[in-house]
Amino acid sequence: MALGAAEAVLADGGDTFIIGFDANMEAVRATKDPDSPIAGTVAQNAFNIGKFAVLTAYDAYLGKPVEKNVDTGTELISSENVDQYLK
């Protein structure tokens, strides 16, 4: 969605900064482009999503109380750290 929003901003000649979600590689590359309105994208931690899903499901199976929401971690990818994601 951020890429589509960026196209609309560029077509309109607007001066808007966009932060996307999911950190697909096209959005990560756009974050590095100084002409792109995409200022950043949020990366989820897929390993932790799987890990905590299994641990939480196991606790529920054992009848233990489980948290309604589990923070699995995210990171904002911006021009300051984008290079480490482009390797």
Backbone bond lengths (Angstrom), bond angles and torsions (degrees), N, CA, C in turn:
res aa  C-N    CA-C-N  psi(-1)  N-CA   C-N-CA  omega(-1)  CA-C   N-CA-C  phi
1 M - - - 1.433 - - 1.528 112.01 -
2 A 1.323 116.27 -36.27 1.464 119.32 -179.56 1.523 110.33 -62.84
3 L 1.326 116.99 -36.16 1.462 119.62 -179.82 1.523 110.70 -67.08
4 G 1.323 117.11 -39.47 1.462 120.63 176.16 1.520 111.79 -65.66
5 A 1.331 115.90 -40.83 1.464 120.13 176.89 1.524 110.26 -63.21
6 A 1.323 116.54 -38.70 1.466 120.41 179.02 1.525 110.66 -63.79
7 E 1.334 117.05 -41.19 1.466 120.10 177.55 1.526 110.41 -60.95
8 A 1.328 116.47 -42.18 1.470 120.28 -179.62 1.525 110.91 -65.33
9 V 1.325 116.93 -41.58 1.467 120.69 179.30 1.527 109.99 -63.53
10 L 1.327 116.56 -44.57 1.462 120.09 179.78 1.532 111.36 -64.53
11 A 1.334 116.99 -41.22 1.464 120.88 -179.62 1.524 111.30 -65.28
12 D 1.331 115.93 -33.42 1.461 121.16 -178.27 1.524 112.00 -85.44
13 G 1.324 116.23 -11.69 1.452 119.98 -177.74 1.521 112.76 73.85
14 G 1.329 115.39 19.97 1.460 120.48 -176.84 1.516 113.01 -73.26
15 D 1.296 114.38 167.25 1.468 122.14 179.36 1.527 107.84 -120.90
16 T 1.343 115.71 69.43 1.452 122.78 -175.81 1.512 109.51 -122.38
17 F 1.316 116.29 139.14 1.455 120.72 174.89 1.521 108.76 -99.30
18 I 1.322 116.01 140.77 1.465 121.84 -175.93 1.521 109.23 -121.61
19 I 1.326 115.81 137.58 1.459 122.46 171.11 1.524 106.33 -116.13
20 G 1.319 116.90 121.54 1.457 121.57 -179.86 1.512 111.85 -97.19
21 F 1.327 115.56 -178.63 1.458 121.60 -179.85 1.511 108.62 -136.64
22 D 1.303 117.59 139.98 1.467 128.54 177.16 1.521 113.94 103.25
23 A 1.294 118.76 -12.72 1.460 122.62 171.30 1.525 114.01 51.74
24 N 1.357 116.91 44.44 1.464 116.39 173.93 1.528 108.02 -67.59
25 M 1.315 117.00 157.86 1.466 120.72 -170.66 1.529 113.18 -61.84
26 E 1.315 117.54 -33.63 1.459 119.04 178.69 1.534 110.30 -64.66
27 A 1.318 116.78 -40.00 1.470 120.50 177.98 1.527 110.88 -69.54
28 V 1.329 117.07 -36.64 1.465 120.43 177.52 1.523 109.63 -63.49
29 R 1.331 117.32 -45.72 1.468 120.69 177.83 1.530 111.04 -62.36
30 A 1.330 117.44 -38.19 1.464 120.85 179.41 1.522 111.12 -65.67
31 T 1.322 117.02 -30.23 1.461 121.33 177.82 1.530 110.61 -62.09
32 K 1.322 116.30 -32.71 1.464 120.94 -179.23 1.530 112.35 -79.93
33 D 1.317 116.82 -22.54 1.466 121.97 -177.27 1.532 109.98 -74.99
34 P 1.340 117.93 117.02 1.470 119.79 -177.68 1.530 113.27 -66.07
35 D 1.328 118.09 -18.06 1.466 121.43 179.06 1.529 112.76 -90.23
36 S 1.319 116.83 -4.35 1.462 121.24 -178.38 1.521 110.89 -87.41
37 P 1.333 117.18 140.49 1.466 119.38 175.15 1.524 113.01 -76.19
38 I 1.332 117.38 -5.85 1.463 119.88 179.29 1.526 108.39 -78.65
39 A 1.317 115.12 110.55 1.467 121.57 -178.33 1.517 112.06 -88.30
40 G 1.316 116.72 -16.93 1.458 119.43 -179.71 1.514 111.34 -178.98
41 T 1.316 114.51 171.54 1.456 121.90 176.37 1.526 107.30 -147.98
42 V 1.306 116.65 146.94 1.461 121.52 -175.71 1.530 109.19 -97.92
43 A 1.327 115.70 126.53 1.463 121.80 178.64 1.524 109.79 -98.54
44 Q 1.318 115.29 131.78 1.461 120.77 173.89 1.527 108.82 -87.67
45 N 1.306 116.58 159.41 1.457 121.70 177.86 1.526 108.44 -99.36
46 A 1.327 116.50 92.30 1.462 121.84 -175.03 1.524 112.21 -60.57
47 F 1.320 117.74 -37.96 1.466 120.13 178.87 1.520 110.56 -60.15
48 N 1.341 116.30 -47.72 1.466 119.70 -179.54 1.526 112.26 -67.26
49 I 1.317 117.88 -32.83 1.461 120.30 177.33 1.530 109.25 -59.14
50 G 1.324 116.39 -48.49 1.463 120.45 178.53 1.514 112.81 -66.31
51 K 1.317 116.28 -44.89 1.466 121.47 -178.38 1.523 111.33 -59.52
52 F 1.333 115.84 -51.89 1.465 118.86 -176.99 1.526 112.20 -71.46
53 A 1.326 117.92 -27.22 1.463 120.21 175.19 1.523 110.08 -63.89
54 V 1.320 116.52 -46.18 1.466 120.42 179.98 1.528 110.77 -66.47
55 L 1.338 117.14 -46.09 1.465 119.62 -179.73 1.526 111.81 -62.43
56 T 1.310 117.11 -40.85 1.464 120.96 -179.82 1.531 110.70 -68.67
57 A 1.324 116.52 -42.42 1.469 119.81 177.75 1.524 110.57 -61.73
58 Y 1.315 117.05 -40.16 1.469 120.88 179.62 1.526 110.44 -64.99
59 D 1.324 116.66 -44.36 1.473 119.66 177.54 1.526 110.60 -60.96
60 A 1.325 117.12 -41.80 1.472 120.30 178.21 1.518 110.38 -62.97
61 Y 1.319 117.34 -41.05 1.464 122.27 177.51 1.529 111.11 -59.66
62 L 1.333 116.06 -38.45 1.463 120.80 179.64 1.534 112.44 -77.90
63 G 1.314 116.29 -4.75 1.452 120.31 179.68 1.522 114.17 84.95
64 K 1.318 116.16 10.41 1.465 120.30 178.01 1.528 109.29 -78.10
65 P 1.323 117.34 151.92 1.470 118.58 174.86 1.529 109.99 -68.28
66 V 1.322 115.27 143.60 1.470 119.95 178.90 1.524 109.31 -125.41
67 E 1.314 114.74 153.14 1.460 121.17 178.28 1.530 109.44 -69.95
68 K 1.322 115.68 143.73 1.463 120.26 176.89 1.526 110.35 -70.33
69 N 1.326 117.32 -36.26 1.463 123.19 178.52 1.518 109.10 -125.81
70 V 1.322 116.02 136.45 1.458 121.80 179.77 1.525 108.31 -123.43
71 D 1.325 116.49 121.21 1.467 120.98 178.82 1.517 108.64 -81.04
72 T 1.313 116.36 115.02 1.461 121.26 -179.13 1.519 112.73 -99.81
73 G 1.313 116.43 -1.12 1.461 120.58 175.32 1.514 113.52 93.04
74 T 1.303 114.69 141.34 1.464 122.62 174.45 1.523 107.77 -142.41
75 E 1.313 114.94 164.62 1.465 119.92 175.68 1.520 108.93 -142.68
76 L 1.315 115.52 135.33 1.459 120.50 176.11 1.524 108.74 -82.77
77 I 1.315 115.74 122.96 1.459 121.57 175.33 1.528 106.45 -96.29
78 S 1.318 115.56 121.22 1.467 121.20 -178.88 1.527 108.25 -133.48
79 S 1.307 116.11 -175.69 1.470 119.68 179.39 1.524 111.24 -61.93
80 E 1.305 117.16 -22.45 1.474 120.69 -178.46 1.528 113.42 -74.50
81 N 1.332 118.45 -27.46 1.466 119.98 -176.98 1.525 113.73 -129.55
82 V 1.337 117.88 7.80 1.461 121.65 -173.56 1.527 112.60 -61.03
83 D 1.325 118.51 -33.17 1.468 120.58 -175.75 1.526 112.69 -59.97
84 Q 1.322 118.22 -34.01 1.467 119.48 -179.55 1.528 112.00 -69.33
85 Y 1.329 117.93 -18.48 1.459 121.33 177.75 1.519 112.74 -93.45
86 L 1.309 117.12 -9.94 1.458 121.22 -179.11 1.519 112.98 -97.49
87 K 1.316 116.85 6.29 1.478 120.13 -179.46 1.495 111.41 -75.27
